[in-house]
């Protein structure tokens, strides 16, 4: 039976019980946070688009204390450009939210791998090389290194 390092990790992580449940709860909370962030950003974009379509009120409310003005880094030719930019900006912010969730999940899985490696080393005095493929022979009660994991070609843009 040939196994890869990743499939073995999934099988081991399911056996850890309470720790895995806690990690799943944290992951679900992070996903809910990112979904809420995306919803808020899209609601703000919709509200801004509706605001652009309404006629201006004759009497403007008194302006609160002036905040310090920042440096102008980009000017737009018309409202269509502002709207288009706003859509891209909101999409970028939503992407940042999703990336933070993915980064948290990635960190969680890295910690899981470290814990599994510690258990393998302490219980079996064996350290798996993540760049190698292994073959588990259950009948022979041994594990063999069968080669390197194939390298993926670099992506060209």
ChimeraX attribute file (.defattr): number of C-alpha atoms within 10 A of each C-alpha:
attribute: neighborCount
match mode: 1-to-1
recipient: residues
	/A:1	7
	/A:2	11
	/A:3	11
	/A:4	14
	/A:5	16
	/A:6	10
	/A:7	9
	/A:8	10
	/A:9	15
	/A:10	13
	/A:11	10
	/A:12	13
	/A:13	16
	/A:14	12
	/A:15	10
	/A:16	12
	/A:17	10
	/A:18	10
	/A:19	12
	/A:20	14
	/A:21	12
	/A:22	11
	/A:23	15
	/A:24	14
	/A:25	11
	/A:26	15
	/A:27	17
	/A:28	14
	/A:29	13
	/A:30	19
	/A:31	19
	/A:32	13
	/A:33	15
	/A:34	21
	/A:35	16
	/A:36	14
	/A:37	17
	/A:38	20
	/A:39	13
	/A:40	14
	/A:41	18
	/A:42	17
	/A:43	13
	/A:44	14
	/A:45	18
	/A:46	12
	/A:47	11
	/A:48	13
	/A:49	14
	/A:50	10
	/A:51	11
	/A:52	11
	/A:53	8
	/A:54	8
	/A:55	7
	/A:56	9
	/A:57	7
	/A:58	6
	/A:59	6
	/A:60	7
	/A:61	7
	/A:62	6
	/A:63	6
	/A:64	6
	/A:65	6
	/A:66	6
	/A:67	6
	/A:68	6
	/A:69	6
	/A:70	6
	/A:71	6
	/A:72	6
	/A:73	5
	/A:74	5
	/A:75	8
	/A:76	10
	/A:77	7
	/A:78	8
	/A:79	10
	/A:80	10
	/A:81	12
	/A:82	13
	/A:83	16
	/A:84	10
	/A:85	13
	/A:86	16
	/A:87	16
	/A:88	12
	/A:89	14
	/A:90	18
	/A:91	16
	/A:92	12
	/A:93	15
	/A:94	21
	/A:95	14
	/A:96	15
	/A:97	20
	/A:98	19
	/A:99	13
	/A:100	15
	/A:101	21
	/A:102	16
	/A:103	12
	/A:104	16
	/A:105	19
	/A:106	12
	/A:107	12
	/A:108	15
	/A:109	16
	/A:110	12
	/A:111	12
	/A:112	20
	/A:113	17
	/A:114	11
	/A:115	13
	/A:116	16
	/A:117	17
	/A:118	15
	/A:119	14
	/A:120	14
	/A:121	13
	/A:122	11
	/A:123	9
	/A:124	9
	/A:125	9
	/A:126	12
	/A:127	12
	/A:128	13
	/A:129	12
	/A:130	12
	/A:131	11
	/A:132	14
	/A:133	18
	/A:134	20
	/A:135	16
	/A:136	15
	/A:137	12
	/A:138	9
	/A:139	6
	/A:140	7
	/A:141	7
	/A:142	9
	/A:143	12
	/A:144	11
	/A:145	12
	/A:146	11
	/A:147	11
	/A:148	12
	/A:149	13
	/A:150	9
	/A:151	7
	/A:152	6
	/A:153	6
	/A:154	6
	/A:155	5
	/A:156	4
	/A:157	3
